[in-house]
Amino acid sequence: MPRTAERPAPAASPQADGPAEHTSTESIALRAFALLEQIVNAPGPMSLDELTLALKLPKPTVYRILNLLIDANLLRREGTGKRYSAGPRLTSFAVDLWRSDMLRTQWHRALEEAVAETGESCNLTMLENQQVLYLDRVETPHPLRLHLDVGTRVPLHCTASGKLFLSRMSESEARRVLGPEPYPRFTAKTITTFKPLQAELAKVRKSGVATHDCERFDDSVAIAVPVLGPDGAILAAVAMHAPSSRASIRSCLGFVGALQRAAAIIATTLSPVQTAPAKPAGRAARVPAR
């Protein structure tokens, strides 16, 4: 009897929701997440070549993922478009995550303890889109105070927290973030050029404490200390504000310890959990023969 020719199996429909499509979608999602991790952990904007090398992926693949993330406002191009940094949607998501109820309760309690000790308003800030963003704040009981709402953004060059963030940058990165000189003037004491600001940042690096002396607001002094991660990187800042008619930079510096204690508590909520390495498996117990 002659053999009947076998018909080839029908090709899978491109619309089918099969394992191959699921794997492909999952792979793209994980690669995109890995790319975002590289950018947010980098000290500055990254180039296509740097990302390609870090991710060990083909350059066309990395370029395609970059464009998808830019279209979604998760990333943005910097300067001439050859370097990439976090976009507004990604930073907004990060702020919402950091301000979740569980974390904010711990932050707020730490700030309340600092206010109880210092007698002045204390706040938690972070660097966001080349500005200082207020994540949380506890006000002083004194009727005379500078009121700043959570979500307020202030410049880097004329604030205590801003100087703290700038002090951790290289000169080229700080200049890039600050933009062209002269910087905006808000009071007679505002530093508007990089050279005198650079001298101020050197003092901050040496002492670990940044100050504000009527540079953003008249009748206002402030100091700020860093919230540090396990690797020593600055995650955020804790600062206290007071009217200069009631306090001075010198008197504020007497409360550095209170701010550092609050910063240490807050750091535990912002640092990744350290997991113990898995122990090597021992020999399996021998089961007696029956």
ZAVEX-634117 format. One record per residue (C-alpha): residue number from 1; chain; x, z, y. Coordinates in pm, 1 decimal. Layout:
BEGIN
ATOM   seq   mol         px         pz         py
ATOM   NUM     A          X          Z          Y
...
***
This chain:
BEGIN
ATOM   seq   mol         px         pz         py
ATOM     1     A        0.0        0.0        0.0
ATOM     2     A      147.3      -97.6      341.2
ATOM     3     A      234.3      188.9      574.7
ATOM     4     A       18.0      230.0      881.5
ATOM     5     A      212.7      239.6     1208.7
ATOM     6     A      188.2      575.3     1380.5
ATOM     7     A       47.9      575.1     1731.4
ATOM     8     A      250.3      759.0     1994.3
ATOM     9     A      100.0     1084.6     2116.8
ATOM    10     A      -78.9     1050.7     2452.6
ATOM    11     A      129.0     1156.2     2750.7
ATOM    12     A       37.3     1489.3     2902.4
ATOM    13     A     -179.8     1459.7     3210.1
ATOM    14     A        9.0     1541.2     3532.2
ATOM    15     A     -288.5     1753.6     3628.4
ATOM    16     A     -262.6     1968.3     3316.6
ATOM    17     A     -185.6     2331.5     3376.5
ATOM    18     A       63.8     2351.5     3093.5
ATOM    19     A      371.4     2565.6     3029.7
ATOM    20     A      609.7     2306.6     3181.1
ATOM    21     A      429.6     2306.5     3515.2
ATOM    22     A      410.1     2685.7     3516.8
ATOM    23     A      781.9     2712.4     3448.0
ATOM    24     A      862.8     2462.8     3725.3
ATOM    25     A      647.1     2644.5     3980.7
ATOM    26     A      793.4     2979.9     3881.1
ATOM    27     A     1146.8     2842.7     3906.8
ATOM    28     A     1088.8     2710.3     4260.1
ATOM    29     A      931.9     3040.6     4369.0
ATOM    30     A     1223.4     3243.7     4234.2
ATOM    31     A     1478.4     3010.4     4392.5
ATOM    32     A     1301.0     3034.8     4726.0
ATOM    33     A     1298.6     3414.7     4700.1
ATOM    34     A     1670.1     3418.1     4611.2
ATOM    35     A     1739.3     3202.0     4916.9
ATOM    36     A     1544.4     3440.9     5140.7
ATOM    37     A     1742.3     3733.3     4997.5
ATOM    38     A     2069.3     3561.5     5085.0
ATOM    39     A     1962.1     3500.9     5444.5
ATOM    40     A     1819.7     3846.5     5517.9
ATOM    41     A     2126.4     4018.2     5367.7
ATOM    42     A     2377.6     3799.3     5553.9
ATOM    43     A     2543.9     3935.1     5871.4
ATOM    44     A     2432.1     3623.2     6061.4
ATOM    45     A     2257.4     3287.2     6021.7
ATOM    46     A     2374.2     3087.4     5717.0
ATOM    47     A     2454.6     2718.9     5682.0
ATOM    48     A     2335.3     2480.6     5411.7
ATOM    49     A     2683.3     2476.0     5255.3
ATOM    50     A     2701.3     2856.9     5247.4
ATOM    51     A     2360.7     2882.1     5082.3
ATOM    52     A     2445.8     2611.6     4829.6
ATOM    53     A     2762.3     2795.8     4732.0
ATOM    54     A     2592.2     3136.9     4714.4
ATOM    55     A     2296.0     3014.9     4508.2
ATOM    56     A     2498.6     2776.7     4286.4
ATOM    57     A     2228.4     2512.0     4319.6
ATOM    58     A     2247.6     2140.8     4409.4
ATOM    59     A     2255.0     2082.9     4783.8
ATOM    60     A     1940.1     1859.0     4781.4
ATOM    61     A     1749.4     2138.8     4605.0
ATOM    62     A     1857.0     2400.0     4859.1
ATOM    63     A     1778.2     2162.4     5146.9
ATOM    64     A     1429.2     2096.6     5008.2
ATOM    65     A     1357.3     2469.8     4970.8
ATOM    66     A     1485.0     2536.3     5323.8
ATOM    67     A     1243.8     2281.4     5468.0
ATOM    68     A      951.4     2430.1     5273.9
ATOM    69     A     1031.7     2776.9     5408.5
ATOM    70     A     1074.9     2647.8     5764.0
ATOM    71     A      737.2     2471.7     5747.7
ATOM    72     A      585.0     2804.4     5639.8
ATOM    73     A      751.2     2988.1     5934.6
ATOM    74     A      944.4     3205.1     5688.2
ATOM    75     A     1275.3     3067.3     5816.9
ATOM    76     A     1390.0     2903.9     6137.6
ATOM    77     A     1679.4     2681.9     6244.0
ATOM    78     A     1932.3     2833.2     6482.2
ATOM    79     A     2115.1     2654.9     6764.0
ATOM    80     A     2187.3     2294.7     6668.0
ATOM    81     A     1978.0     2324.7     6353.9
ATOM    82     A     2270.5     2363.0     6114.2
ATOM    83     A     2220.8     2733.4     6044.7
ATOM    84     A     1918.5     2927.3     5925.6
ATOM    85     A     1778.6     3276.1     5986.8
ATOM    86     A     1460.6     3473.7     5920.6
ATOM    87     A     1149.5     3325.2     6078.6
ATOM    88     A      864.8     3505.6     6256.8
ATOM    89     A      637.9     3516.8     5950.9
ATOM    90     A      909.8     3674.1     5735.1
ATOM    91     A     1004.8     3938.6     5993.7
ATOM    92     A      638.6     4018.9     6053.4
ATOM    93     A      593.2     4070.6     5679.7
ATOM    94     A      899.4     4296.7     5669.7
ATOM    95     A      767.0     4509.3     5956.9
ATOM    96     A      424.8     4541.9     5792.2
ATOM    97     A      592.1     4645.0     5467.0
ATOM    98     A      817.7     4900.4     5637.3
ATOM    99     A      519.4     5044.2     5822.0
ATOM   100     A      314.4     5099.8     5507.2
ATOM   101     A      131.2     5432.5     5505.9
ATOM   102     A      361.6     5604.4     5256.7
ATOM   103     A      680.5     5520.1     5444.0
ATOM   104     A      542.4     5582.8     5788.4
ATOM   105     A      427.8     5931.7     5690.6
ATOM   106     A      786.6     6022.4     5598.0
ATOM   107     A      928.4     5859.6     5911.9
ATOM   108     A      674.1     6032.2     6132.9
ATOM   109     A      744.9     6374.0     5981.9
ATOM   110     A     1119.9     6330.5     6038.8
ATOM   111     A     1058.6     6227.2     6401.1
ATOM   112     A      821.8     6521.6     6454.9
ATOM   113     A     1095.8     6760.1     6340.5
ATOM   114     A     1340.3     6595.2     6581.3
ATOM   115     A     1092.2     6627.5     6870.1
ATOM   116     A     1033.9     6994.4     6784.0
ATOM   117     A     1409.1     7053.3     6810.0
ATOM   118     A     1489.5     6833.5     7111.6
ATOM   119     A     1169.5     6880.3     7310.2
ATOM   120     A     1175.2     6510.0     7400.3
ATOM   121     A     1017.6     6188.4     7267.9
ATOM   122     A     1186.9     6037.3     6962.1
ATOM   123     A     1142.1     5696.2     6806.6
ATOM   124     A     1248.5     5475.3     6517.2
ATOM   125     A     1357.5     5120.9     6600.7
ATOM   126     A     1490.6     4812.1     6425.2
ATOM   127     A     1654.5     4485.2     6524.7
ATOM   128     A     1395.4     4207.6     6511.8
ATOM   129     A     1432.0     3854.6     6647.5
ATOM   130     A     1712.6     3950.6     6888.7
ATOM   131     A     1513.1     4240.5     7033.7
ATOM   132     A     1461.5     4610.1     6966.6
ATOM   133     A     1127.5     4673.6     6794.5
ATOM   134     A      962.7     5019.0     6800.6
ATOM   135     A      850.6     5100.4     6444.9
ATOM   136     A      734.3     5457.4     6506.5
ATOM   137     A      736.4     5713.1     6786.5
ATOM   138     A      646.6     6077.1     6845.6
ATOM   139     A      585.4     6181.0     7206.7
ATOM   140     A      708.8     6492.9     7380.7
ATOM   141     A      446.1     6755.2     7473.3
ATOM   142     A      570.9     6739.7     7835.4
ATOM   143     A      322.3     6563.0     8066.4
ATOM   144     A      604.7     6368.6     8235.2
ATOM   145     A      729.3     6112.7     7984.3
ATOM   146     A      800.2     5745.6     7928.6
ATOM   147     A      519.6     5612.2     7710.8
ATOM   148     A      609.8     5324.7     7475.4
ATOM   149     A      367.7     5210.2     7206.1
ATOM   150     A      464.8     5129.0     6849.1
ATOM   151     A      524.4     4753.3     6838.6
ATOM   152     A      689.6     4747.9     7182.6
ATOM   153     A      993.7     4519.6     7207.6
ATOM   154     A     1279.1     4582.1     7451.3
ATOM   155     A     1609.9     4399.3     7519.7
ATOM   156     A     1937.2     4476.9     7345.8
ATOM   157     A     2180.7     4484.2     7637.3
ATOM   158     A     2019.8     4768.1     7834.4
ATOM   159     A     1885.5     5010.4     7572.4
ATOM   160     A     2048.5     5277.2     7355.1
ATOM   161     A     1916.9     5132.7     7027.4
ATOM   162     A     2007.3     4781.8     7139.4
ATOM   163     A     2367.7     4878.7     7209.7
ATOM   164     A     2384.1     5045.5     6869.9
ATOM   165     A     2279.0     4722.3     6694.2
ATOM   166     A     2515.2     4512.5     6907.4
ATOM   167     A     2808.1     4744.3     6831.6
ATOM   168     A     2787.3     4648.5     6462.1
ATOM   169     A     2820.4     4275.5     6539.4
ATOM   170     A     3131.4     4065.5     6591.1
ATOM   171     A     3196.3     3948.6     6946.6
ATOM   172     A     3081.7     3594.2     6868.1
ATOM   173     A     2763.3     3716.0     6699.7
ATOM   174     A     2683.5     3955.1     6986.3
ATOM   175     A     2732.9     3678.3     7242.7
ATOM   176     A     2509.9     3445.1     7042.2
ATOM   177     A     2233.9     3704.0     7011.1
ATOM   178     A     2248.7     3799.6     7380.6
ATOM   179     A     2243.2     3441.0     7504.9
ATOM   180     A     2386.6     3310.4     7831.3
ATOM   181     A     2503.3     3536.2     8112.2
ATOM   182     A     2388.6     3687.7     8335.4
ATOM   183     A     2151.4     3900.0     8129.0
ATOM   184     A     1819.7     4008.3     8286.0
ATOM   185     A     1851.5     4287.2     8541.9
ATOM   186     A     1589.9     4564.0     8536.4
ATOM   187     A     1748.1     4836.8     8749.9
ATOM   188     A     2053.7     4881.4     8969.8
ATOM   189     A     2243.6     5012.3     8662.6
ATOM   190     A     2166.9     4724.0     8423.5
ATOM   191     A     2480.9     4563.6     8275.5
ATOM   192     A     2434.6     4187.7     8314.1
ATOM   193     A     2763.8     4041.3     8184.4
ATOM   194     A     2940.0     4067.5     7850.3
ATOM   195     A     3279.3     4209.0     7953.9
ATOM   196     A     3157.3     4550.5     8080.6
ATOM   197     A     2902.6     4559.1     7797.7
ATOM   198     A     3183.3     4498.0     7547.2
ATOM   199     A     3365.2     4804.0     7678.9
ATOM   200     A     3045.9     5004.4     7634.2
ATOM   201     A     3006.2     4878.8     7275.7
ATOM   202     A     3362.3     4985.5     7193.1
ATOM   203     A     3268.7     5343.1     7290.5
ATOM   204     A     2959.1     5323.3     7069.7
ATOM   205     A     3164.3     5208.0     6770.9
ATOM   206     A     3404.0     5498.2     6820.9
ATOM   207     A     3143.5     5773.1     6867.4
ATOM   208     A     2856.8     5640.1     6654.9
ATOM   209     A     2617.4     5723.1     6940.5
ATOM   210     A     2474.6     5480.5     7198.0
ATOM   211     A     2337.6     5576.0     7540.0
ATOM   212     A     2098.7     5444.1     7804.4
ATOM   213     A     2133.9     5570.8     8160.6
ATOM   214     A     1856.3     5427.9     8379.8
ATOM   215     A     1949.6     5071.3     8272.9
ATOM   216     A     1608.9     4952.2     8148.1
ATOM   217     A     1383.3     5200.3     8326.0
ATOM   218     A     1451.2     5409.2     8635.5
ATOM   219     A     1444.1     5787.0     8580.9
ATOM   220     A     1514.1     5746.9     8209.8
ATOM   221     A     1800.1     5850.4     7980.5
ATOM   222     A     1829.9     5803.0     7605.8
ATOM   223     A     2066.9     5830.0     7312.0
ATOM   224     A     2047.4     5662.5     6969.1
ATOM   225     A     2210.6     5714.5     6628.3
ATOM   226     A     2213.1     5474.5     6331.6
ATOM   227     A     2007.7     5486.2     6014.7
ATOM   228     A     2263.4     5371.9     5756.8
ATOM   229     A     2229.7     5218.4     5412.8
ATOM   230     A     2445.7     5312.0     5110.6
ATOM   231     A     2696.0     5039.9     5204.9
ATOM   232     A     2727.3     5165.9     5562.5
ATOM   233     A     2519.7     4882.8     5710.9
ATOM   234     A     2284.9     4974.9     5994.6
ATOM   235     A     1919.7     4956.2     5886.9
ATOM   236     A     1749.4     5102.7     6193.7
ATOM   237     A     1805.8     5353.0     6474.3
ATOM   238     A     1664.8     5690.5     6575.1
ATOM   239     A     1657.8     5757.1     6949.9
ATOM   240     A     1535.8     6017.2     7195.9
ATOM   241     A     1415.2     5948.8     7552.2
ATOM   242     A     1377.8     6179.5     7849.1
ATOM   243     A     1325.1     6149.4     8224.8
ATOM   244     A     1658.3     6174.9     8405.8
ATOM   245     A     1492.0     6422.4     8641.1
ATOM   246     A     1463.9     6660.4     8341.9
ATOM   247     A     1765.0     6568.5     8126.7
ATOM   248     A     2103.2     6399.9     8141.9
ATOM   249     A     2314.9     6199.5     7897.8
ATOM   250     A     2528.2     6510.9     7849.9
ATOM   251     A     2231.2     6734.0     7766.9
ATOM   252     A     2089.3     6468.2     7531.6
ATOM   253     A     2420.0     6449.7     7344.3
ATOM   254     A     2370.0     6813.2     7252.0
ATOM   255     A     2092.1     6697.1     7016.8
ATOM   256     A     2287.9     6434.2     6822.7
ATOM   257     A     2271.4     6654.0     6512.6
ATOM   258     A     1890.2     6664.8     6522.3
ATOM   259     A     1871.2     6285.8     6545.4
ATOM   260     A     2124.8     6240.6     6265.7
ATOM   261     A     1921.5     6466.5     6036.9
ATOM   262     A     1610.9     6258.4     6105.6
ATOM   263     A     1810.7     5939.5     6045.5
ATOM   264     A     1937.8     6069.7     5710.5
ATOM   265     A     1582.5     6146.1     5594.1
ATOM   266     A     1457.2     5804.5     5704.7
ATOM   267     A     1754.2     5632.5     5537.7
ATOM   268     A     1635.6     5754.5     5197.8
ATOM   269     A     1309.7     5561.3     5243.1
ATOM   270     A     1479.4     5236.1     5350.5
ATOM   271     A     1760.4     5220.7     5094.7
ATOM   272     A     1705.3     5048.2     4760.8
ATOM   273     A     1657.6     5278.2     4464.0
ATOM   274     A     1978.7     5316.5     4263.7
ATOM   275     A     1910.0     5287.6     3894.1
ATOM   276     A     2143.0     5433.2     3633.4
ATOM   277     A     2320.8     5175.7     3416.4
ATOM   278     A     2172.7     5132.7     3074.2
ATOM   279     A     2354.6     5323.6     2800.2
ATOM   280     A     2499.8     5113.5     2521.0
ATOM   281     A     2284.1     5121.9     2211.4
ATOM   282     A     2423.7     5330.1     1928.3
ATOM   283     A     2409.7     5244.5     1562.5
ATOM   284     A     2063.6     5227.7     1418.0
ATOM   285     A     1979.7     5517.2     1191.3
ATOM   286     A     1995.0     5425.0      824.5
ATOM   287     A     1658.6     5443.0      651.7
ATOM   288     A     1692.6     5584.6      302.0
ATOM   289     A     1580.6     5351.6       28.2
ATOM   290     A     1271.1     5450.3     -155.9
***
